[in-house]
Amino acid sequence: MSERRVVRICHAGMEEAEVRRFEVFVRHVENVECRLVDETDADVAMIDTDGELGTYLVRAHRMLFPGRPIIHVSAQGSLGRDALSVWARKPVDPKAFGDAVARALAGASPPASRGGSTPAAGRRASALSLDRNAERTANLYVGTMSDIDVRDPAQRERASYHAGNYLQGLFESARRFARENGTAAALLHRQDRILTLNANGHSYTTSLDRRSLRSLGLIPLARQDFRIVVGSAREEGPWHPATPLLWELALWAARGRIPFGVPFDAPVRLLRWPNLTRLALPPDAIRIAGLWSGHPTSLLLSARALQVPQRHVFAFFSACRALDLLRLEEAPKNLPASEQARPARGSASRGLFDRILDKLPGRAPGDAQP
């Protein structure tokens, strides 16, 4: 008897009780051995698309993993329109699910072209896993946008986003509603509650798991499907601090862009450091924070000075701006762009953070000076 093929599967759009049932279900799938794994390591994604958020879960997963096949488990039909989408009609029995897995794998790219996990010669699997996690984090928080030429209006527009079109903007609106009215505020998607903020906007509770929140945060939303109403401070479930979520919502929405209307040439001053021990860190966050604390520097010049992609600077700016941690200053007049916000070399007034910045890994002394 031939050995069954092992297939790594991740899931989304299921409540905790449904996940437990699914874990039992996959043990009985025919023809293949299904193993539930984190989405980073999966060969196939299984998404229950019958829920109200199904379309967002699919679009977000496709954004992060464009080469991965998705099995749409639904009584209504597949949301996908591409060769990597397979529909498994509810109720699904083990044989039908095994057939769906086989169809999904048949349409998938070879593992090497999808970032397969075969270790390179001389590389340990743990090192490869760290590389994959770092790459995934970078893709999630800063995207893949290449540097832009700000003289091109189309490229400037590509590097900007409207926070109000994303969950970030809805969350900020719900927090304002709560504070202005002195009451808890609930954010609804149609009739389903997404989350509730307490009256001071400092904490929230939600029935969604982190993956579902992230999916909503990544994709522009149909604003007409969402509304903010008076909520109840007696909502069940754990309450979480709002600041870390708003920080990540800004990173997810921006993905290496800045809010529309922000000038690219205005020096940026960091007023307060974000609590980097409790917040998700986009690439180069500490180095950018050190530069802006010691020497207000424009977004473009920051990328040049630190020799990092613009998207790293843009993403950190967007997250800090969401928490009101920075201020834009007026750019010096009658100076070429390459000279703006240039600190004096050897100045006795060099700040503490500038001296710290000189000692950070990967930076030679003087990198902060454009």
DAURUR-V481035 format. One record per helix or strand. SS is the DSSP state (alpha for helix, beta for strand). FROM is the first residue (numbers start at 1). TO is the last residue. If there is no record, write none. Layout:
# DAURUR-V481035
{{SS;FROM;TO} {SS;FROM;TO}}
This chain:
# DAURUR-V481035
{{beta;5;12} {alpha;16;28} {beta;32;36} {alpha;39;41} {beta;44;48} {alpha;54;64} {beta;69;74} {beta;85;89} {alpha;94;106} {alpha;111;114} {alpha;125;142} {alpha;153;158} {beta;160;161} {alpha;163;165} {alpha;167;181} {beta;185;189} {beta;192;197} {beta;203;206} {alpha;210;218} {alpha;223;225} {beta;226;230} {beta;240;241} {alpha;242;254} {beta;258;259} {beta;268;270} {alpha;285;294} {beta;297;297} {alpha;299;306} {alpha;310;322} {beta;326;328} {alpha;337;339} {alpha;352;358}}
